[in-house]
Structure formats: structure tokens, C-alpha cells
């Protein structure tokens, strides 16, 4: 199980520092792909929209998504990040944005990323944390000292 290691002040909210990289298991529902991590907290949503001209999802970067059923979807500009409103209906859960990254990724490059989370589970994760609430650059300094 992935563990919340720190909370870092980030703009008007907080960023979550996870012990391990978040890994998603994906399912396809019509024109949306939903990935959920093992803790059922973090969510990745991709919706289908055909690329047009030079407008391609992820700047046309090609990658594959392995679905739970063993199928592979090749992405080359047609699967866009988003669709949390559709995912909310499918999962029957409130989905919110979250700022997050794992310790090893932050040691390499101190940048947090955005994804989605199931609100109830994100709130429980944060409530279970009993450590410091770090200032943004304070946590970066602590990470650099641990390298």
C-alpha cells in the first residue's frame, strides 16, 4: 500500500508526497479510460477526441495503455487528459483535482503533478497523516539533504 509521507503547502492548497510512484489499473468505458490506483484514491482520466491538424493530445506523443482485461490501447493524439465529470458518473464517486508526486521523482526533479482523486478517499488519506505541513521550499531542502 502506498503511504502518504508529507504534505507540502502548494498555492492555496497542499501537495501530497507519496512513498511510491502511483500506478494505475485502467478500464475503458465507451469513450473514456479510467485508471485507479491500488488504494482507490488516485484516478487518471482520459477521454477520446479525434486529433485535428496539429492539435493532438499530449502533443502527439505516442504511448500505450494496458487495460485490466489485457487489451492495449495505442495512444497517438486521440486520448486527452480529462473527463473527470464522466468518471464521477461511472464510478458514482465525487472526483477532485489533487497535486501529488512520489519521493524518488521529487528527488530527481522537484515538480509536483496534477491528477484526480476520489474525494472521500483523499480526505481520509490526509486525515490519517500526522506529520509536518511543510512550506514548499522547506520540503525541497529536506529532500536534498537526504540525497
Secondary structure, DSSP 8 states (H G I E B T S, - for coil): ---EEEEEEETTEEEEEESS---EEEEEETTEEEEEETTS-EEEEEEE---BTTB-GGGG--EEEEBTTS-EEEESSSEEE--HHHHHHHHTS-EEEEEEEEHHHHHHS---EEEEEEHHHHHHHHHT--S-EE-HHHHHHHHHHH-
